[in-house]
């Protein structure tokens, strides 16, 4: 460990999942001192909270590294946090292994509709798009909405939009110089394969459900006839000899991606992007586009001791699971709707003003998310979050002169099986990547 005056002091400890808590929490504190005159800054990214195939672990980690490196390159040129976080998201969206931008989940109609949002902690401005088609990098549109809003009112005193959806969002993006693309570019071999498999499973589930309804009606007409021709399932009589049962394996892409950044001025920014749930209804907008739910960023000031930035992740796949070992259904295994109903990004930001950030985040995940009264009827509450907080501090140098530095503390938490994150400061030679499991 180097002395503080040399430019970098790092303290690291890892907290394993706590029994019964349902969340994995890790913490690292880092001081980036500007003793050598270089721009300082820090980035933390995530490639989703959910299920990460071990066979693709290398690809997951590589995309997180690339996103961190791109962000640091921007920070070292003096770029501000809101532009840096967009650069990191573009790298994540361009990966075919993430459920954001290219390679996103397809909806029921076989189309890709994306959500994205970003928030600037300095201005507190917010930009978001929902159910957006035909744009390779949705975060570019969200970032453009934010920057255009900072210019002030439109002609005739009109208020500039901060959140656009569907065709309106696409038209606005094109009108503001963002190039559209063919749907063929957005879909990948992997996402198309997953869609076909999920569609077959959905068709099977609907067929089974129809058979159950018909069987129940026949039972009401003739109990004896049903007992003769059908086997028994929880009071319903269903003939399974003619039904095809598919295996219960899950085919899914990764989930929502996001990033949080602090720049050399101490400004923070956050961003999030998602293709949403697999087989979702066309037009569905998830937490990635909703204010206070997908991301949050707020500089220090007023009652805020710390600048805070938060990015959340929905667990966005559907799977076919066995029910009583007999029939199968399409089940949502945690979703952005949970994050919307709890406004988790905003809740985490408020919690980070506490003295002990680790304990505050743990309590927030439990009380405001896992055990939230707004989700009391849910069987499972799955999602993830990355957070950072920072403040300025003075460090004594060898010349006994105080130097300004940034104290950055960051954490991540997930109630899902795994979560992949990467982080890097301008003082680091390379990004660090961690794939955590509960």
Buried (B, 14 or more C-beta within 10 A) or exposed (E): EEEBBEBBBBEEEEEEBEEEBBBBBBBBBBBBBBBEEBBBBBBBBBBBBBBBEEEEBEBBBBBBBBBBBBBBEBBBEEBBBBBBBBBBBBBBBBBBBBBBBBBBBBBBEBBBBBBBBBBBBBBEBBBBBBBBBBBBBBBBBBBBBBBBBEEEEEEEEEEBBBBBBBEEBBEBBBEEEBEEEEEEEBBBEBBEEBBEBBBEBBEBBEEBEEBBEEBBEBBEEEEEEBEEEBEEBEEBBBEBEEBEEEEEEBBBBBBBBBBBBBBBBBBBBBBBBBBBBBBBEEEBBBBBBBBBBBBBBBBBEEEBBBBBBBBBBBBBBBBBEEEEEBBBBBBBBBBBBBBBBBBBBBBBBBBBBBEEBBEBBBBBBBEBBBEBEEBEEBEBBBBBBBBBBBBEBEBEBEEEEEBEBBBBBBBBBBBBBBBBBBBBBBBBEEBBBBBBEB
